Amino acid sequence: MNDTKNEPTNPNADLLSTPEKLDRVANLIAEGEFPFPTGLSPDQQFLLATEVRKRRHQRLVKFIARSIARDLWQNIERHN
């Protein structure tokens, strides 16, 4: 008799098993340090993709804000 019934069929099934794991995986994917896992259910794919998108959006907004602040600061320093 084969005891593989209790083993997960997808090695990525545990990646999103807790909010902390979801947060960590989404951060790693958003940073480009971890590939988007395959074999997730459609609901898991949607959840993870949404979390990754949120993080990338936040990073982009911060980047733009810093760029604008740097430009403004450089303009102020040039005029003083």
N, CA, C and O atoms as CSV, one atom per row, in Angstrom:
chain,resi,resn,atom,element,x,y,z
A,1,MET,N,N,0.837,-1.188,0.000
A,1,MET,CA,C,0.000,0.000,0.000
A,1,MET,C,C,0.877,1.243,0.000
A,1,MET,O,O,1.885,1.303,0.703
A,2,ASN,N,N,0.493,2.212,-0.776
A,2,ASN,CA,C,1.278,3.438,-0.915
A,2,ASN,C,C,0.799,4.480,0.089
A,2,ASN,O,O,-0.396,4.765,0.168
A,3,ASP,N,N,1.724,5.050,0.856
A,3,ASP,CA,C,1.377,6.050,1.872
A,3,ASP,C,C,1.508,7.484,1.373
A,3,ASP,O,O,1.574,8.409,2.182
A,4,THR,N,N,1.547,7.685,0.076
A,4,THR,CA,C,1.711,9.042,-0.450
A,4,THR,C,C,0.423,9.841,-0.389
A,4,THR,O,O,0.417,11.017,-0.751
A,5,LYS,N,N,-0.659,9.239,0.057
A,5,LYS,CA,C,-1.934,9.942,0.171
A,5,LYS,C,C,-1.830,11.176,1.054
A,5,LYS,O,O,-2.426,12.210,0.753
A,6,ASN,N,N,-1.089,11.074,2.123
A,6,ASN,CA,C,-0.981,12.161,3.084
A,6,ASN,C,C,0.017,13.239,2.679
A,6,ASN,O,O,0.043,14.317,3.272
A,7,GLU,N,N,0.829,12.954,1.681
A,7,GLU,CA,C,1.809,13.934,1.228
A,7,GLU,C,C,1.150,14.877,0.232
A,7,GLU,O,O,0.343,14.437,-0.588
A,8,PRO,N,N,1.478,16.168,0.288
A,8,PRO,CA,C,0.892,17.090,-0.687
A,8,PRO,C,C,1.370,16.750,-2.091
A,8,PRO,O,O,2.542,16.433,-2.293
A,9,THR,N,N,0.463,16.816,-3.058
A,9,THR,CA,C,0.835,16.521,-4.434
A,9,THR,C,C,1.572,17.688,-5.064
A,9,THR,O,O,2.289,17.511,-6.049
A,10,ASN,N,N,1.405,18.861,-4.515
A,10,ASN,CA,C,2.062,20.051,-5.035
A,10,ASN,C,C,3.050,20.563,-3.990
A,10,ASN,O,O,2.650,20.920,-2.882
A,11,PRO,N,N,4.335,20.602,-4.337
A,11,PRO,CA,C,5.317,21.084,-3.357
A,11,PRO,C,C,5.109,22.550,-2.984
A,11,PRO,O,O,5.605,22.997,-1.950
A,12,ASN,N,N,4.388,23.296,-3.802
A,12,ASN,CA,C,4.145,24.714,-3.510
A,12,ASN,C,C,2.878,24.935,-2.684
A,12,ASN,O,O,2.536,26.075,-2.367
A,13,ALA,N,N,2.191,23.868,-2.340
A,13,ALA,CA,C,0.918,24.005,-1.622
A,13,ALA,C,C,1.088,24.687,-0.274
A,13,ALA,O,O,0.180,25.381,0.184
A,14,ASP,N,N,2.231,24.501,0.365
A,14,ASP,CA,C,2.455,25.058,1.704
A,14,ASP,C,C,2.915,26.519,1.669
A,14,ASP,O,O,2.953,27.176,2.709
A,15,LEU,N,N,3.260,27.029,0.497
A,15,LEU,CA,C,3.818,28.386,0.402
A,15,LEU,C,C,2.877,29.460,0.932
A,15,LEU,O,O,3.328,30.475,1.464
A,16,LEU,N,N,1.592,29.245,0.791
A,16,LEU,CA,C,0.618,30.272,1.156
A,16,LEU,C,C,-0.256,29.831,2.325
A,16,LEU,O,O,-1.363,30.339,2.499
A,17,SER,N,N,0.231,28.898,3.117
A,17,SER,CA,C,-0.605,28.290,4.154
A,17,SER,C,C,-0.907,29.203,5.340
A,17,SER,O,O,-1.850,28.947,6.088
A,18,THR,N,N,-0.120,30.264,5.522
A,18,THR,CA,C,-0.389,31.222,6.603
A,18,THR,C,C,-0.252,32.635,6.055
A,18,THR,O,O,0.408,32.831,5.035
A,19,PRO,N,N,-0.851,33.615,6.697
A,19,PRO,CA,C,-0.688,35.003,6.241
A,19,PRO,C,C,0.782,35.438,6.227
A,19,PRO,O,O,1.192,36.213,5.363
A,20,GLU,N,N,1.561,34.944,7.172
A,20,GLU,CA,C,2.981,35.301,7.223
A,20,GLU,C,C,3.731,34.750,6.020
A,20,GLU,O,O,4.576,35.431,5.439
A,21,LYS,N,N,3.414,33.502,5.645
A,21,LYS,CA,C,4.071,32.901,4.479
A,21,LYS,C,C,3.650,33.623,3.201
A,21,LYS,O,O,4.480,33.887,2.331
A,22,LEU,N,N,2.366,33.940,3.091
A,22,LEU,CA,C,1.880,34.683,1.929
A,22,LEU,C,C,2.616,36.011,1.813
A,22,LEU,O,O,3.050,36.388,0.724
A,23,ASP,N,N,2.758,36.713,2.913
A,23,ASP,CA,C,3.448,38.000,2.931
A,23,ASP,C,C,4.896,37.845,2.479
A,23,ASP,O,O,5.383,38.622,1.657
A,24,ARG,N,N,5.575,36.847,3.013
A,24,ARG,CA,C,6.986,36.632,2.671
A,24,ARG,C,C,7.152,36.279,1.195
A,24,ARG,O,O,8.006,36.847,0.512
A,25,VAL,N,N,6.341,35.346,0.702
A,25,VAL,CA,C,6.447,34.930,-0.697
A,25,VAL,C,C,6.111,36.099,-1.625
A,25,VAL,O,O,6.798,36.310,-2.624
A,26,ALA,N,N,5.070,36.853,-1.307
A,26,ALA,CA,C,4.694,38.001,-2.139
A,26,ALA,C,C,5.820,39.031,-2.170
A,26,ALA,O,O,6.108,39.597,-3.225
A,27,ASN,N,N,6.457,39.279,-1.035
A,27,ASN,CA,C,7.586,40.216,-1.004
A,27,ASN,C,C,8.745,39.719,-1.854
A,27,ASN,O,O,9.336,40.489,-2.610
A,28,LEU,N,N,9.072,38.441,-1.736
A,28,LEU,CA,C,10.183,37.881,-2.511
A,28,LEU,C,C,9.908,37.944,-4.008
A,28,LEU,O,O,10.801,38.264,-4.793
A,29,ILE,N,N,8.684,37.643,-4.403
A,29,ILE,CA,C,8.331,37.702,-5.825
A,29,ILE,C,C,8.371,39.145,-6.313
A,29,ILE,O,O,8.902,39.416,-7.390
A,30,ALA,N,N,7.821,40.068,-5.542
A,30,ALA,CA,C,7.806,41.482,-5.932
A,30,ALA,C,C,9.221,42.028,-6.082
A,30,ALA,O,O,9.466,42.891,-6.926
A,31,GLU,N,N,10.153,41.534,-5.271
A,31,GLU,CA,C,11.550,41.971,-5.344
A,31,GLU,C,C,12.313,41.256,-6.458
A,31,GLU,O,O,13.462,41.598,-6.738
A,32,GLY,N,N,11.686,40.268,-7.093
A,32,GLY,CA,C,12.349,39.518,-8.153
A,32,GLY,C,C,13.297,38.452,-7.636
A,32,GLY,O,O,14.142,37.959,-8.383
A,33,GLU,N,N,13.171,38.093,-6.372
A,33,GLU,CA,C,14.068,37.116,-5.765
A,33,GLU,C,C,13.509,35.696,-5.787
A,33,GLU,O,O,14.217,34.749,-5.442
A,34,PHE,N,N,12.255,35.540,-6.185
A,34,PHE,CA,C,11.604,34.233,-6.158
A,34,PHE,C,C,10.635,34.189,-7.331
A,34,PHE,O,O,9.889,35.146,-7.541
A,35,PRO,N,N,10.626,33.095,-8.108
A,35,PRO,CA,C,9.688,33.021,-9.237
A,35,PRO,C,C,8.262,32.770,-8.758
A,35,PRO,O,O,8.040,32.227,-7.676
A,36,PHE,N,N,7.311,33.172,-9.580
A,36,PHE,CA,C,5.907,32.903,-9.249
A,36,PHE,C,C,5.708,31.392,-9.284
A,36,PHE,O,O,5.986,30.761,-10.304
A,37,PRO,N,N,5.235,30.804,-8.194
A,37,PRO,CA,C,5.122,29.343,-8.131
A,37,PRO,C,C,4.042,28.803,-9.064
A,37,PRO,O,O,3.029,29.452,-9.321
A,38,THR,N,N,4.291,27.608,-9.553
A,38,THR,CA,C,3.318,26.931,-10.412
A,38,THR,C,C,2.533,25.931,-9.581
A,38,THR,O,O,2.927,25.582,-8.468
A,39,GLY,N,N,1.439,25.484,-10.126
A,39,GLY,CA,C,0.653,24.442,-9.484
A,39,GLY,C,C,-0.273,24.921,-8.392
A,39,GLY,O,O,-0.840,24.107,-7.662
A,40,LEU,N,N,-0.440,26.224,-8.263
A,40,LEU,CA,C,-1.366,26.751,-7.260
A,40,LEU,C,C,-2.784,26.685,-7.810
A,40,LEU,O,O,-2.987,26.661,-9.024
A,41,SER,N,N,-3.748,26.656,-6.922
A,41,SER,CA,C,-5.144,26.690,-7.358
A,41,SER,C,C,-5.430,28.078,-7.938
A,41,SER,O,O,-4.704,29.028,-7.643
A,42,PRO,N,N,-6.466,28.205,-8.750
A,42,PRO,CA,C,-6.799,29.530,-9.290
A,42,PRO,C,C,-7.003,30.581,-8.198
A,42,PRO,O,O,-6.587,31.728,-8.357
A,43,ASP,N,N,-7.639,30.195,-7.094
A,43,ASP,CA,C,-7.827,31.151,-5.992
A,43,ASP,C,C,-6.497,31.569,-5.380
A,43,ASP,O,O,-6.298,32.743,-5.067
A,44,GLN,N,N,-5.582,30.611,-5.208
A,44,GLN,CA,C,-4.263,30.930,-4.660
A,44,GLN,C,C,-3.473,31.817,-5.620
A,44,GLN,O,O,-2.802,32.757,-5.196
A,45,GLN,N,N,-3.558,31.511,-6.918
A,45,GLN,CA,C,-2.872,32.332,-7.919
A,45,GLN,C,C,-3.370,33.766,-7.859
A,45,GLN,O,O,-2.576,34.707,-7.869
A,46,PHE,N,N,-4.682,33.930,-7.797
A,46,PHE,CA,C,-5.267,35.267,-7.759
A,46,PHE,C,C,-4.839,36.010,-6.500
A,46,PHE,O,O,-4.453,37.178,-6.562
A,47,LEU,N,N,-4.907,35.330,-5.357
A,47,LEU,CA,C,-4.518,35.946,-4.089
A,47,LEU,C,C,-3.055,36.377,-4.118
A,47,LEU,O,O,-2.731,37.507,-3.753
A,48,LEU,N,N,-2.182,35.487,-4.547
A,48,LEU,CA,C,-0.757,35.807,-4.581
A,48,LEU,C,C,-0.469,36.913,-5.594
A,48,LEU,O,O,0.295,37.833,-5.303
A,49,ALA,N,N,-1.070,36.833,-6.774
A,49,ALA,CA,C,-0.855,37.869,-7.785
A,49,ALA,C,C,-1.328,39.229,-7.282
A,49,ALA,O,O,-0.685,40.246,-7.546
A,50,THR,N,N,-2.432,39.254,-6.568
A,50,THR,CA,C,-2.941,40.508,-6.005
A,50,THR,C,C,-1.966,41.080,-4.990
A,50,THR,O,O,-1.703,42.283,-4.993
A,51,GLU,N,N,-1.431,40.238,-4.128
A,51,GLU,CA,C,-0.475,40.699,-3.116
A,51,GLU,C,C,0.823,41.186,-3.757
A,51,GLU,O,O,1.394,42.186,-3.321
A,52,VAL,N,N,1.286,40.492,-4.780
A,52,VAL,CA,C,2.501,40.918,-5.489
A,52,VAL,C,C,2.249,42.260,-6.172
A,52,VAL,O,O,3.090,43.157,-6.112
A,53,ARG,N,N,1.097,42.397,-6.819
A,53,ARG,CA,C,0.757,43.655,-7.493
A,53,ARG,C,C,0.723,44.815,-6.508
A,53,ARG,O,O,1.223,45.899,-6.810
A,54,LYS,N,N,0.137,44.598,-5.335
A,54,LYS,CA,C,0.097,45.656,-4.313
A,54,LYS,C,C,1.502,46.102,-3.933
A,54,LYS,O,O,1.769,47.298,-3.818
A,55,ARG,N,N,2.393,45.146,-3.740
A,55,ARG,CA,C,3.759,45.485,-3.335
A,55,ARG,C,C,4.511,46.215,-4.443
A,55,ARG,O,O,5.238,47.173,-4.180
A,56,ARG,N,N,4.334,45.760,-5.676
A,56,ARG,CA,C,5.000,46.441,-6.794
A,56,ARG,C,C,4.450,47.851,-6.975
A,56,ARG,O,O,5.195,48.781,-7.281
A,57,HIS,N,N,3.159,48.001,-6.786
A,57,HIS,CA,C,2.546,49.327,-6.873
A,57,HIS,C,C,3.122,50.242,-5.798
A,57,HIS,O,O,3.473,51.387,-6.081
A,58,GLN,N,N,3.220,49.743,-4.570
A,58,GLN,CA,C,3.788,50.534,-3.472
A,58,GLN,C,C,5.229,50.936,-3.774
A,58,GLN,O,O,5.631,52.071,-3.521
A,59,ARG,N,N,5.996,50.003,-4.313
A,59,ARG,CA,C,7.393,50.307,-4.649
A,59,ARG,C,C,7.469,51.384,-5.730
A,59,ARG,O,O,8.302,52.287,-5.655
A,60,LEU,N,N,6.603,51.286,-6.726
A,60,LEU,CA,C,6.599,52.272,-7.800
A,60,LEU,C,C,6.217,53.652,-7.281
A,60,LEU,O,O,6.849,54.646,-7.640
A,61,VAL,N,N,5.199,53.720,-6.449
A,61,VAL,CA,C,4.776,55.004,-5.874
A,61,VAL,C,C,5.910,55.612,-5.052
A,61,VAL,O,O,6.174,56.810,-5.155
A,62,LYS,N,N,6.581,54.799,-4.236
A,62,LYS,CA,C,7.707,55.302,-3.437
A,62,LYS,C,C,8.838,55.794,-4.332
A,62,LYS,O,O,9.439,56.833,-4.060
A,63,PHE,N,N,9.128,55.054,-5.395
A,63,PHE,CA,C,10.186,55.451,-6.320
A,63,PHE,C,C,9.861,56.803,-6.960
A,63,PHE,O,O,10.714,57.688,-7.028
A,64,ILE,N,N,8.628,56.952,-7.425
A,64,ILE,CA,C,8.220,58.214,-8.051
A,64,ILE,C,C,8.275,59.354,-7.042
A,64,ILE,O,O,8.760,60.439,-7.360
A,65,ALA,N,N,7.784,59.118,-5.835
A,65,ALA,CA,C,7.806,60.161,-4.797
A,65,ALA,C,C,9.235,60.575,-4.466
A,65,ALA,O,O,9.519,61.763,-4.314
A,66,ARG,N,N,10.126,59.611,-4.356
A,66,ARG,CA,C,11.533,59.940,-4.067
A,66,ARG,C,C,12.165,60.724,-5.211
A,66,ARG,O,O,12.934,61.658,-4.983
A,67,SER,N,N,11.838,60.343,-6.438
A,67,SER,CA,C,12.381,61.055,-7.601
A,67,SER,C,C,11.907,62.501,-7.631
A,67,SER,O,O,12.689,63.413,-7.900
A,68,ILE,N,N,10.641,62.704,-7.359
A,68,ILE,CA,C,10.098,64.065,-7.329
A,68,ILE,C,C,10.739,64.857,-6.200
A,68,ILE,O,O,11.131,66.008,-6.396
A,69,ALA,N,N,10.850,64.260,-5.028
A,69,ALA,CA,C,11.468,64.952,-3.887
A,69,ALA,C,C,12.919,65.308,-4.192
A,69,ALA,O,O,13.369,66.404,-3.858
A,70,ARG,N,N,13.648,64.403,-4.815
A,70,ARG,CA,C,15.048,64.672,-5.168
A,70,ARG,C,C,15.134,65.827,-6.165
A,70,ARG,O,O,15.977,66.712,-6.017
A,71,ASP,N,N,14.275,65.824,-7.170
A,71,ASP,CA,C,14.272,66.914,-8.151
A,71,ASP,C,C,13.947,68.249,-7.489
A,71,ASP,O,O,14.592,69.259,-7.772
A,72,LEU,N,N,12.955,68.255,-6.617
A,72,LEU,CA,C,12.601,69.495,-5.916
A,72,LEU,C,C,13.759,69.981,-5.053
A,72,LEU,O,O,14.070,71.172,-5.042
A,73,TRP,N,N,14.389,69.078,-4.342
A,73,TRP,CA,C,15.510,69.446,-3.476
A,73,TRP,C,C,16.674,70.003,-4.302
A,73,TRP,O,O,17.303,70.984,-3.908
A,74,GLN,N,N,16.953,69.378,-5.436
A,74,GLN,CA,C,18.037,69.865,-6.296
A,74,GLN,C,C,17.716,71.257,-6.825
A,74,GLN,O,O,18.610,72.098,-6.921
A,75,ASN,N,N,16.457,71.516,-7.171
A,75,ASN,CA,C,16.063,72.850,-7.636
A,75,ASN,C,C,16.218,73.881,-6.532
A,75,ASN,O,O,16.665,75.000,-6.788
A,76,ILE,N,N,15.858,73.523,-5.314
A,76,ILE,CA,C,16.005,74.442,-4.182
A,76,ILE,C,C,17.476,74.754,-3.945
A,76,ILE,O,O,17.842,75.911,-3.735
A,77,GLU,N,N,18.315,73.735,-3.976
A,77,GLU,CA,C,19.746,73.942,-3.724
A,77,GLU,C,C,20.393,74.782,-4.819
A,77,GLU,O,O,21.303,75.562,-4.540
A,78,ARG,N,N,19.942,74.636,-6.048
A,78,ARG,CA,C,20.506,75.428,-7.150
A,78,ARG,C,C,20.175,76.907,-7.007
A,78,ARG,O,O,20.950,77.767,-7.425
A,79,HIS,N,N,19.033,77.196,-6.422
A,79,HIS,CA,C,18.598,78.589,-6.299
A,79,HIS,C,C,19.090,79.246,-5.016
A,79,HIS,O,O,18.846,80.436,-4.812
A,80,ASN,N,N,19.756,78.529,-4.171
A,80,ASN,CA,C,20.279,79.112,-2.924
A,80,ASN,C,C,21.749,79.363,-3.010
A,80,ASN,O,O,22.350,79.849,-2.052
